[in-house]
Amino acid sequence: FTKASADLQKEVNDAWRRALREKAEDEKALDCFDRIATEEGLAARFLSEAGARPKSGEAFSEEQIRVIGEHYGFYSFLVGGSAALRTLVLCARYTGDAARNEPHIWTALAGDFYGLAINYQQYCVIEASMRYGMRLRREGKSARRHSDS
C-alpha cells in the first residue's frame, strides 16, 4: 500500500485502527478490517489509483464498488488469520481464500511482498523479545532458564 496516495493510506490506517477497536471478541481484526474496508469501498479506491477505470472512464458507480467488494478483499501474508497492517494484501477473494488454506500461494504470486511481510513479523518478535529482556533487567530479574542437569 506504500504507493497509494497519502489520503488513501490515511483511510486504510483509520480503518485498521477502527477494526482493532470494534472487532467482536471472537472476530479476528483482519476479518473486521476487511468488512470495514469493503463497506468503505477501499478496494475500489486502490484499483482506481492503480489506473483501473470503468469503460465510461468515469469513477466507479455504487454498483461497481459493491461488485469489486464482493470479488476483491483484504488478506494477510501471515497464517491463521494473524495480521498486522504491514502484512495486508488486496487481492481477488478466490486467491486470498486459497492462500488461507495453502500459504505457499503467496510465495508464488507475491514472493517479494511475502518476504517483506515475514521480515516485518520477525522484526516485531525480535523487538518485543528485546524489550521484554530490558524490562526484566530493569526489574533485577533474568530471562535465563536454570537447570540442575
Backbone as numpy.savetxt, mean C-alpha at the origin, in Angstrom:
# Nx Ny Nz CAx CAy CAz Cx Cy Cz
3.79 5.52 -6.48 2.98 6.73 -6.48 3.83 7.99 -6.48
5.14 7.82 -6.53 6.02 8.98 -6.44 5.94 9.89 -7.66
5.43 9.41 -8.76 5.29 10.23 -9.97 3.97 10.99 -9.99
3.11 10.74 -9.05 1.81 11.41 -9.00 2.00 12.88 -8.60
1.03 13.68 -8.95 1.08 15.10 -8.57 1.05 15.23 -7.05
1.50 16.37 -6.57 1.51 16.61 -5.13 0.09 16.52 -4.56
-0.89 17.02 -5.31 -2.28 16.97 -4.83 -2.76 15.53 -4.69
-2.46 14.69 -5.69 -2.89 13.29 -5.63 -2.14 12.55 -4.53
-0.86 12.81 -4.36 -0.11 12.18 -3.26 -0.72 12.56 -1.92
-1.13 13.82 -1.78 -1.76 14.26 -0.52 -3.08 13.52 -0.30
-3.87 13.36 -1.37 -5.13 12.63 -1.25 -4.89 11.18 -0.84
-3.87 10.56 -1.40 -3.54 9.17 -1.05 -3.11 9.10 0.42
-2.24 10.01 0.83 -1.81 10.04 2.23 -2.99 10.26 3.17
-3.88 11.18 2.81 -5.07 11.43 3.63 -5.97 10.20 3.71
-6.16 9.53 2.57 -7.00 8.33 2.55 -6.36 7.22 3.39
-5.03 7.10 3.34 -4.34 6.08 4.14 -4.51 6.36 5.63
-4.30 7.62 6.03 -4.48 7.97 7.45 -5.93 7.75 7.87
-6.86 8.09 7.01 -8.28 7.86 7.31 -8.57 6.37 7.49
-7.98 5.55 6.63 -8.18 4.09 6.74 -7.63 3.57 8.06
-6.49 4.08 8.48 -5.92 3.64 9.76 -6.81 4.02 10.93
-7.48 5.16 10.84 -8.39 5.62 11.90 -9.73 4.89 11.87
-10.26 4.65 10.68 -11.65 4.21 10.54 -11.84 2.71 10.36
-10.77 1.96 10.16 -10.95 0.53 9.88 -11.65 -0.17 11.03
-12.47 -1.13 10.68 -13.15 -1.93 11.70 -12.11 -2.79 12.42
-12.47 -3.26 13.60 -11.52 -4.02 14.42 -11.01 -5.26 13.69
-11.87 -5.91 12.93 -11.47 -7.13 12.22 -11.10 -6.87 10.76
-10.93 -5.60 10.39 -10.63 -5.23 9.01 -9.16 -4.83 8.88
-8.54 -5.22 7.80 -7.16 -4.81 7.53 -7.16 -3.39 6.97
-6.14 -2.63 7.34 -6.03 -1.25 6.86 -6.03 -1.20 5.34
-5.40 -2.18 4.71 -5.34 -2.21 3.25 -6.73 -2.31 2.65
-7.58 -3.17 3.20 -8.94 -3.32 2.67 -9.74 -2.05 2.89
-9.58 -1.43 4.04 -10.27 -0.17 4.32 -9.78 0.92 3.37
-8.47 0.99 3.16 -7.92 1.98 2.24 -8.46 1.77 0.83
-8.50 0.52 0.37 -9.00 0.24 -0.97 -10.45 0.71 -1.11
-11.24 0.46 -0.07 -12.64 0.89 -0.10 -12.74 2.42 -0.19
-11.97 3.11 0.66 -11.99 4.57 0.68 -11.49 5.13 -0.65
-10.37 4.58 -1.13 -9.78 5.06 -2.38 -10.73 4.84 -3.55
-11.44 3.72 -3.54 -12.41 3.43 -4.60 -13.57 4.42 -4.53
-14.07 4.66 -3.32 -15.17 5.64 -3.15 -14.76 7.02 -3.64
-13.49 7.38 -3.43 -13.01 8.71 -3.80 -12.50 8.78 -5.23
-12.52 7.66 -5.95 -12.10 7.65 -7.35 -10.60 7.84 -7.56
-9.80 7.41 -6.58 -8.35 7.63 -6.69 -7.72 6.83 -7.83
-8.23 5.64 -8.12 -7.67 4.85 -9.23 -7.84 5.60 -10.54
-9.01 6.18 -10.74 -9.26 6.95 -11.97 -8.35 8.16 -12.03
-8.08 8.78 -10.89 -7.17 9.93 -10.86 -5.77 9.51 -11.27
-5.30 8.35 -10.77 -3.98 7.87 -11.16 -3.93 7.58 -12.66
-4.96 6.91 -13.16 -4.99 6.60 -14.58 -5.01 7.87 -15.42
-5.77 8.85 -14.98 -5.84 10.13 -15.69 -4.48 10.82 -15.70
-3.81 10.85 -14.56 -2.49 11.48 -14.49 -1.46 10.73 -15.32
-1.69 9.43 -15.52 -0.78 8.64 -16.34 -1.08 8.79 -17.83
-2.13 9.56 -18.16 -2.44 9.83 -19.56 -3.62 9.07 -20.11
-4.27 8.23 -19.32 -5.45 7.51 -19.80 -6.62 8.48 -19.90
-7.34 8.40 -20.99 -8.49 9.27 -21.20 -9.61 8.47 -21.88
-10.85 8.86 -21.64 -11.94 8.25 -22.41 -11.83 8.69 -23.87
-12.52 8.01 -24.75 -12.48 8.35 -26.17 -12.83 9.81 -26.42
-13.71 10.35 -25.59 -14.13 11.75 -25.77 -12.99 12.72 -25.51
-11.96 12.26 -24.82 -10.85 13.13 -24.47 -11.11 13.98 -23.24
-12.30 13.91 -22.74 -12.68 14.67 -21.55 -12.30 13.89 -20.29
-12.73 14.40 -19.16 -12.51 13.69 -17.89 -13.41 12.46 -17.84
-13.03 11.51 -16.99 -13.85 10.32 -16.80 -15.20 10.71 -16.23
-16.26 10.05 -16.73 -17.61 10.27 -16.20 -17.76 9.51 -14.88
-18.81 9.80 -14.15 -19.09 9.09 -12.89 -19.18 7.58 -13.14
-19.84 7.19 -14.22 -19.98 5.77 -14.54 -18.62 5.15 -14.85
-17.78 5.85 -15.58 -16.45 5.32 -15.90 -15.59 5.20 -14.63
-15.71 6.15 -13.74 -14.97 6.09 -12.47 -15.43 4.89 -11.66
-16.75 4.62 -11.66 -17.28 3.46 -10.96 -16.73 2.16 -11.55
-16.70 2.06 -12.87 -16.21 0.86 -13.53 -14.71 0.68 -13.28
-13.96 1.77 -13.32 -12.52 1.69 -13.02 -12.34 1.15 -11.61
-13.13 1.64 -10.65 -13.06 1.16 -9.28 -13.41 -0.31 -9.14
-14.28 -0.79 -10.00 -14.63 -2.21 -9.97 -13.49 -3.09 -10.47
-12.73 -2.57 -11.41 -11.71 -3.39 -12.08 -10.27 -3.11 -11.66
-10.05 -2.00 -10.98 -8.71 -1.66 -10.48 -8.79 -1.45 -8.98
-7.75 -1.86 -8.28 -7.76 -1.70 -6.83 -6.36 -1.50 -6.29
-6.30 -1.23 -5.01 -5.04 -1.00 -4.32 -4.67 -2.24 -3.53
-3.46 -2.71 -3.73 -2.95 -3.91 -3.09 -1.61 -3.59 -2.47
-1.05 -4.55 -1.75 0.26 -4.38 -1.14 1.20 -5.46 -1.66
2.47 -5.08 -1.84 3.48 -6.06 -2.21 3.74 -7.03 -1.06
3.33 -6.70 0.14 3.57 -7.56 1.30 2.50 -8.64 1.36
2.79 -9.73 2.02 1.87 -10.86 2.07 0.95 -10.79 3.29
-0.12 -11.54 3.23 -1.03 -11.69 4.36 -1.86 -10.45 4.67
-2.02 -9.58 3.70 -2.80 -8.37 3.94 -2.04 -7.29 4.68
-0.76 -7.54 4.96 0.07 -6.51 5.60 0.32 -5.40 4.59
0.42 -4.19 5.09 0.66 -3.08 4.17 1.25 -1.90 4.90
2.01 -1.14 4.18 2.47 0.18 4.60 2.24 1.06 3.38
2.09 2.32 3.58 1.80 3.21 2.47 2.79 3.02 1.32
4.06 2.82 1.65 5.08 2.67 0.61 5.09 1.30 -0.05
4.21 0.41 0.34 4.15 -0.91 -0.29 2.91 -1.07 -1.16
2.13 0.00 -1.31 0.89 -0.09 -2.07 1.13 -0.08 -3.57
0.28 -0.78 -4.28 0.33 -0.82 -5.74 -1.10 -0.75 -6.26
-1.30 0.00 -7.33 -2.58 0.05 -8.02 -2.48 -0.87 -9.23
-3.40 -1.81 -9.33 -3.36 -2.75 -10.45 -4.75 -3.29 -10.71
-4.86 -4.03 -11.79 -6.12 -4.71 -12.09 -6.44 -5.66 -10.94
-7.70 -5.71 -10.56 -8.09 -6.54 -9.41 -7.74 -8.01 -9.62
-7.87 -8.52 -10.85 -7.54 -9.93 -11.06 -6.06 -10.19 -10.80
-5.19 -9.22 -11.09 -3.77 -9.37 -10.80 -3.53 -9.33 -9.29
-4.11 -8.33 -8.62 -3.94 -8.20 -7.17 -4.49 -9.39 -6.41
-5.67 -9.87 -6.84 -6.26 -11.03 -6.17 -5.39 -12.28 -6.38
-4.85 -12.44 -7.58 -3.96 -13.58 -7.84 -2.69 -13.46 -7.00
-2.17 -12.24 -6.87 -0.93 -12.04 -6.11 -1.13 -12.28 -4.61
-2.35 -12.10 -4.12 -2.62 -12.43 -2.71 -2.41 -13.92 -2.47
-2.71 -14.74 -3.48 -2.53 -16.19 -3.36 -1.14 -16.64 -3.78
-0.54 -15.94 -4.73 0.77 -16.30 -5.26 1.64 -15.05 -5.33
2.29 -14.65 -4.22 3.05 -13.40 -4.21 4.17 -13.31 -5.24
4.61 -14.46 -5.77 5.67 -14.41 -6.79 5.23 -13.65 -8.03
3.93 -13.45 -8.20 3.43 -12.67 -9.33 4.04 -11.28 -9.33
4.24 -10.72 -8.14 4.83 -9.37 -8.07 6.24 -9.36 -8.63
7.01 -10.40 -8.40 8.39 -10.40 -8.90 8.40 -10.47 -10.42
7.40 -11.12 -11.00 7.33 -11.22 -12.46 6.81 -9.94 -13.10
5.83 -9.29 -12.47 5.19 -8.13 -13.09 5.74 -6.79 -12.63
6.34 -6.75 -11.46 6.80 -5.47 -10.91 8.03 -5.67 -10.04
9.00 -6.39 -10.57 10.16 -6.80 -9.78 10.88 -5.67 -9.08
11.14 -4.56 -9.78 11.87 -3.46 -9.16 11.08 -2.85 -8.01
9.80 -2.64 -8.22 8.97 -2.03 -7.18 8.76 -2.99 -6.01
8.67 -4.29 -6.33 8.58 -5.30 -5.28 9.84 -5.24 -4.42
11.00 -5.15 -5.06 12.26 -5.05 -4.33 12.30 -3.83 -3.43
11.84 -2.69 -3.93 11.79 -1.47 -3.11 10.89 -1.67 -1.89
9.73 -2.29 -2.10 8.79 -2.50 -0.99 9.38 -3.42 0.06
10.04 -4.49 -0.38 10.64 -5.43 0.56 11.79 -4.76 1.32
12.61 -3.99 0.61 13.69 -3.27 1.28 13.14 -2.29 2.31
12.05 -1.62 1.98 11.44 -0.69 2.93 10.96 -1.45 4.17
10.33 -2.60 3.96 9.85 -3.40 5.08 11.02 -3.83 5.97
12.10 -4.27 5.35 13.27 -4.69 6.12 13.84 -3.50 6.90
13.89 -2.34 6.27 14.37 -1.14 6.95 13.53 -0.85 8.19
12.21 -0.94 8.05 11.31 -0.67 9.19 11.58 -1.62 10.35
11.79 -2.89 10.04 12.06 -3.89 11.08 13.41 -3.60 11.75
14.41 -3.29 10.94 15.74 -2.99 11.50 15.67 -1.76 12.39
15.00 -0.71 11.90 14.90 0.52 12.70 14.16 0.26 14.01
13.05 -0.47 13.94 12.28 -0.76 15.15 13.13 -1.57 16.14
13.90 -2.53 15.64 14.75 -3.34 16.51 15.83 -2.49 17.17
16.43 -1.59 16.39 17.47 -0.73 16.94 16.89 0.20 18.01
15.72 0.75 17.74 15.10 1.66 18.71 14.70 0.91 19.99
14.26 -0.34 19.83 13.93 -1.17 20.99 15.18 -1.40 21.84
16.29 -1.74 21.18 17.55 -1.94 21.89 18.02 -0.67 22.59
17.87 0.48 21.93 18.25 1.75 22.54 17.43 2.03 23.79
16.13 1.75 23.70 15.26 1.97 24.86 15.65 1.07 26.02
15.94 -0.19 25.71 16.36 -1.10 26.78 17.64 -0.63 27.44
18.61 -0.17 26.65 19.86 0.33 27.22 19.63 1.54 28.11
18.75 2.46 27.67 18.44 3.63 28.50 17.82 3.21 29.83
17.07 2.11 29.81 16.44 1.60 31.02 17.37 0.69 31.82
18.59 0.52 31.34 19.54 -0.33 32.03 19.27 -1.82 31.85
18.58 -2.18 30.80 18.25 -3.58 30.54 19.04 -4.06 29.33
18.90 -5.33 29.05 19.59 -5.93 27.91 18.61 -6.76 27.10
18.81 -6.79 25.80 17.99 -7.62 24.93 18.63 -8.99 24.71
19.79 -9.20 25.32 20.49 -10.48 25.15 19.78 -11.58 25.91
19.82 -12.75 25.30 19.28 -13.93 25.98 20.43 -14.63 26.67
20.17 -15.09 27.87 21.21 -15.80 28.61 20.80 -17.25 28.76
21.78 -18.12 28.67 21.50 -19.54 28.77 22.57 -20.19 29.63
22.16 -21.19 30.37 23.12 -21.91 31.20 23.85 -22.99 30.39
23.40 -23.24 29.19 24.04 -24.32 28.40 25.19 -23.80 27.59
